[in-house]
């Protein structure tokens, strides 16, 4: 249920008009199997290609980022992962992104839609069965959305797909997200890549790059950055700059929240809206395209390394 508005909370200039540059935004079907013929898909499966599939959500991302952020970013990442794998002799196809995910945290905001977890799991299992039926033996699933229930549902869908098909289907994630969800890193339904954590990183801080599963920044200093803040805005400035309301972004103050606020925010719905009435949690004004480029490259590299390792014989 959508909550009430916050009068005067949205900065001037944050209206619904889409920036002119958005007309050139990347189609989510670009470079996916949606653009291939069935002959080409069949050949790729026969030749041992792997599939890459992102799971996002349509969800508010503050007054400066589009509601499709959690779809655009993993899509851009998978295109880069595909390129890196091709350079290593591994053919990969990208599946069009799944974007009707589970939405708890932003559930009281407009433009934030969710689906029942059990339905999403069933849809995943059906589609994964179809992919396996085409002859694809390896499917690597990714998340573009940090909601814990969403990610647990992706994991459940992967497990259901594995059980139904016998194919090697896995959920690619950082060790910090696996820990947060209480998952065993050795679970065959997971492909856990190396951590990007700096030495001495504070517990609770987002230290990895593959999915928005934890919080960025120093949890001890009260500058956690977890949603539509510095790191996510930086990546959008790199991958889809025309969709960032930059004149609004520059006016937004850092939320300055720490672990106690994060715990309340993660309850979702009205609790989250009270903690972050503008919809973002972090410091979007500190974002930059150069930082986004580094984060994007690092995330894709970690994923490609993990996929290559999983595919290695023995």
BELNOR-V194731 format. One record per residue. N is the residue number from 0. RES is the residue in one letter. PHI is phi in whole degrees, -180 to 180 (none if undefined). PSI is psi in radians with two decimals (* if undefined). D_LAST is the distance of its C-alpha to the last C-alpha in Angstrom with 2 decimals. Layout:
n,res,phi,psi,d_last
N,RES,PHI,PSI,D_LAST
N,RES,PHI,PSI,D_LAST
//
This chain:
n,res,phi,psi,d_last
0,X,none,2.33,49.98
1,X,-77,2.31,50.95
2,X,-80,3.05,52.86
3,X,-74,2.86,56.09
4,X,-74,2.89,56.43
5,X,-114,1.67,56.87
6,X,-58,2.26,60.11
7,X,75,0.08,60.18
8,X,-82,-0.58,56.61
9,X,-82,2.24,55.11
10,X,-61,2.67,56.16
11,X,-57,2.39,58.49
12,X,98,-0.03,56.77
13,X,-97,0.63,53.93
14,X,-71,-3.14,55.28
15,X,-77,-0.15,53.41
16,X,-61,2.34,53.88
17,X,-84,2.34,50.71
18,X,-57,2.56,50.70
19,X,-58,-0.62,51.63
20,X,-65,-0.31,48.43
21,X,-65,-0.32,46.45
22,X,-60,-0.43,47.48
23,X,-99,0.26,44.79
24,X,-65,2.68,41.95
25,X,-69,2.29,38.62
26,X,-66,2.33,38.35
27,X,-66,-0.27,35.52
28,X,-86,-0.18,34.74
29,X,-60,2.34,34.43
30,X,63,0.44,31.24
31,X,-114,3.09,29.92
32,X,-67,-0.21,29.53
33,X,-63,-0.40,33.16
34,X,-94,-0.03,34.21
35,X,-99,2.77,32.30
36,X,-85,2.88,33.56
37,X,-66,-0.50,31.90
38,X,-61,-0.77,31.30
39,X,-68,-0.67,29.30
40,X,-67,-0.75,27.26
41,X,-63,-0.72,26.61
42,X,-64,-0.76,25.54
43,X,-61,-0.77,23.12
44,X,-62,-0.75,21.49
45,X,-63,-0.57,21.41
46,X,-86,0.04,19.80
47,X,91,0.33,16.88
48,X,-63,2.65,18.53
49,X,-103,2.81,17.71
50,X,-110,2.52,20.65
51,X,-120,2.23,22.02
52,X,-138,2.18,24.73
53,X,-102,2.49,27.14
54,X,-121,1.94,29.31
55,X,-122,-2.70,32.58
56,X,-160,2.68,36.16
57,X,-90,2.02,39.69
58,X,-154,2.48,41.11
59,X,-58,2.49,43.84
60,X,-134,0.94,42.91
61,X,75,-3.06,46.23
62,X,-84,0.08,49.14
63,X,-124,-0.25,47.24
64,X,-122,2.64,43.93
65,X,-75,2.77,43.52
66,X,-67,-0.27,42.47
67,X,-93,0.24,39.49
68,X,-53,-0.75,37.92
69,X,-75,-0.01,34.94
70,X,-104,-0.77,34.30
71,X,-63,-0.80,35.06
72,X,-67,-0.86,32.89
73,X,-66,-0.52,29.50
74,X,-63,-0.78,30.34
75,X,-64,-0.67,30.94
76,X,-63,-0.76,27.76
77,X,-68,-0.56,25.63
78,X,-63,-0.67,27.44
79,X,-72,-0.69,26.49
80,X,-59,-0.76,22.81
81,X,-59,-0.76,22.93
82,X,-63,-0.76,24.59
83,X,-64,-0.72,22.11
84,X,-66,-0.69,19.13
85,X,-60,-0.66,21.23
86,X,-67,-0.31,21.78
87,X,-102,0.17,18.04
88,X,82,0.31,17.92
89,X,-112,2.04,16.75
90,X,-82,2.33,19.49
91,X,-136,2.50,20.55
92,X,-115,2.55,23.66
93,X,-101,2.24,25.62
94,X,-83,2.46,27.17
95,X,-54,2.47,30.76
96,X,-66,2.54,30.97
97,X,-91,2.19,31.91
98,X,-129,0.18,34.93
99,X,-103,1.35,36.70
100,X,-96,-2.92,34.97
101,X,-92,2.29,36.18
102,X,-132,1.87,38.85
103,X,-107,-0.93,40.35
104,X,-60,-0.82,41.18
105,X,-95,0.31,43.16
106,X,-62,-0.32,44.43
107,X,-97,0.07,48.07
108,X,-98,2.64,48.07
109,X,-63,2.80,48.96
110,X,60,0.52,46.29
111,X,-133,1.83,43.68
112,X,-120,2.56,42.53
113,X,-137,2.95,40.19
114,X,-130,2.68,38.96
115,X,-64,2.32,38.58
116,X,-54,-0.72,35.05
117,X,-65,-0.57,34.94
118,X,-71,-0.75,35.92
119,X,-60,-0.74,33.31
120,X,-60,-0.73,30.59
121,X,-67,-0.72,31.93
122,X,-63,-0.78,32.17
123,X,-57,-0.84,28.57
124,X,-61,-0.72,27.42
125,X,-63,-0.81,29.66
126,X,-70,-0.67,28.51
127,X,-63,-0.63,24.79
128,X,-63,-0.67,25.54
129,X,-64,-0.71,27.28
130,X,-66,-0.75,24.41
131,X,-64,-0.63,22.03
132,X,-64,-0.48,24.88
133,X,-75,-0.18,24.92
134,X,105,0.11,21.42
135,X,-80,2.13,19.53
136,X,-94,-0.23,16.15
137,X,-135,2.17,15.53
138,X,-128,2.19,18.49
139,X,-111,2.06,18.73
140,X,-101,2.50,22.00
141,X,-131,2.69,24.10
142,X,-113,2.42,27.40
143,X,-109,0.18,30.45
144,X,-133,2.35,32.61
145,X,-88,-0.13,32.89
146,X,-57,2.24,34.56
147,X,-60,-0.77,32.83
148,X,-67,-0.63,33.62
149,X,-58,-0.84,32.36
150,X,-70,-0.62,28.95
151,X,-65,-0.58,28.84
152,X,-71,-0.70,29.76
153,X,-58,-0.78,26.97
154,X,-61,-0.76,24.55
155,X,-64,-0.70,26.43
156,X,-65,-0.68,26.33
157,X,-63,-0.79,22.58
158,X,-63,-0.70,22.29
159,X,-65,-0.70,24.92
160,X,-65,-0.71,23.20
161,X,-62,-0.77,19.93
162,X,-64,-0.69,22.10
163,X,-74,-0.62,24.15
164,X,-109,-0.46,21.64
165,X,79,0.01,18.25
166,X,-76,2.82,16.87
167,X,-86,1.55,14.41
168,X,-110,2.31,17.34
169,X,-146,2.79,17.45
170,X,-104,2.03,20.18
171,X,-86,2.19,19.64
172,X,-155,2.94,21.82
173,X,-85,2.74,22.74
174,X,-62,-0.53,22.60
175,X,-65,-0.66,26.40
176,X,-70,-0.71,26.60
177,X,-59,-0.73,24.21
178,X,-65,-0.77,26.49
179,X,-61,-0.64,29.60
180,X,-85,-0.10,28.57
181,X,73,0.54,27.59
182,X,-99,2.58,24.01
183,X,-79,2.08,21.15
184,X,-58,-0.38,18.67
185,X,-89,0.05,15.89
186,X,-58,2.21,17.20
187,X,-63,-0.27,14.60
188,X,-83,0.03,17.49
189,X,-117,2.53,17.40
190,X,-118,1.75,15.69
191,X,-95,2.05,17.52
192,X,-88,3.03,17.94
193,X,-62,2.64,19.49
194,X,-78,2.54,23.12
195,X,-100,0.28,25.95
196,X,-68,2.27,28.25
197,X,-72,2.71,30.71
198,X,-58,2.33,31.40
199,X,78,0.30,33.91
200,X,-62,2.51,33.66
201,X,-73,2.44,35.86
202,X,-59,2.43,34.45
203,X,94,-0.27,35.01
204,X,-81,2.62,34.85
205,X,-82,1.94,32.63
206,X,-115,-0.03,30.38
207,X,-120,3.03,27.58
208,X,-123,-0.09,27.84
209,X,-79,-0.58,25.68
210,X,-153,2.69,28.09
211,X,-77,1.10,31.55
212,X,-92,-0.34,30.53
213,X,-137,-2.82,32.56
214,X,-111,2.47,35.50
215,X,-89,2.84,35.80
216,X,93,-3.13,38.23
217,X,-91,1.90,39.52
218,X,-61,-0.51,40.06
219,X,-73,-0.44,42.54
220,X,-94,-0.01,44.67
221,X,73,0.55,45.16
222,X,-127,0.73,43.64
223,X,-61,2.44,40.67
224,X,-131,1.77,39.61
225,X,-125,-0.39,37.72
226,X,-148,2.06,39.25
227,X,57,0.48,40.87
228,X,-100,-2.48,41.42
229,X,-65,-0.88,40.58
230,X,-71,-0.72,36.83
231,X,-72,-0.69,36.91
232,X,-67,-0.66,40.12
233,X,-60,-0.77,38.81
234,X,-68,-0.63,35.90
235,X,-67,-0.63,38.38
236,X,-62,-0.52,40.67
237,X,-81,-0.84,37.89
238,X,-89,-0.61,36.55
239,X,-141,1.06,39.70
240,X,-60,-0.51,42.69
241,X,-69,-0.25,45.17
242,X,-97,-0.08,44.42
243,X,-88,2.20,45.11
244,X,-80,1.45,48.74
245,X,-68,-0.58,49.00
246,X,-68,-0.48,52.68
247,X,-79,-0.79,52.00
248,X,-52,-0.75,48.89
249,X,-65,-0.32,50.94
250,X,-95,-0.10,53.41
251,X,-84,2.19,51.05
252,X,-77,2.64,51.26
253,X,-63,2.49,48.24
254,X,-72,-0.54,48.02
255,X,69,0.42,47.65
256,X,-87,2.69,46.02
257,X,-117,-2.77,44.06
258,X,-65,-0.61,42.04
259,X,-66,-0.75,44.99
260,X,-68,-0.63,45.59
261,X,-61,-0.72,41.90
262,X,-62,-0.73,41.89
263,X,-68,-0.78,44.91
264,X,-58,-0.67,43.61
265,X,-72,-0.17,40.42
266,X,-68,-0.45,42.64
267,X,85,-3.10,43.24
268,X,52,-2.28,46.13
269,X,-66,-0.51,49.52
270,X,-62,-0.78,48.19
271,X,-66,-0.67,45.99
272,X,-69,-0.55,48.89
273,X,-68,-0.70,51.18
274,X,-70,-0.70,48.83
275,X,-129,1.34,48.16
276,X,-62,-0.42,51.12
277,X,-89,-0.13,50.16
278,X,97,-0.13,46.61
279,X,-114,2.72,44.68
280,X,-135,1.65,43.33
281,X,148,-2.55,43.10
282,X,-135,1.30,44.69
283,X,-64,-0.47,44.47
284,X,-66,-0.37,47.29
285,X,-86,0.00,45.09
286,X,-71,2.74,42.47
287,X,-155,2.59,41.97
288,X,-64,-0.62,40.18
289,X,-64,-0.73,38.81
290,X,-64,-0.71,37.16
291,X,-61,-0.66,35.81
292,X,-64,-0.72,34.32
293,X,-67,-0.77,32.49
294,X,-63,-0.76,31.24
295,X,-61,-0.82,30.14
296,X,-65,-0.72,28.23
297,X,-66,-0.74,26.54
298,X,-63,-0.77,25.53
299,X,-66,-0.70,24.06
300,X,-64,-0.74,22.19
301,X,-62,-0.74,20.62
302,X,-67,-0.77,19.53
303,X,-62,-0.70,18.15
304,X,-61,-0.78,16.11
305,X,-67,-0.69,14.63
306,X,-65,-0.79,13.98
307,X,-59,-0.72,12.32
308,X,-65,-0.73,9.98
309,X,-67,-0.57,9.26
310,X,-81,-0.19,8.81
311,X,-67,2.25,6.42
312,X,-58,2.46,3.79
313,X,83,*,0.00
//
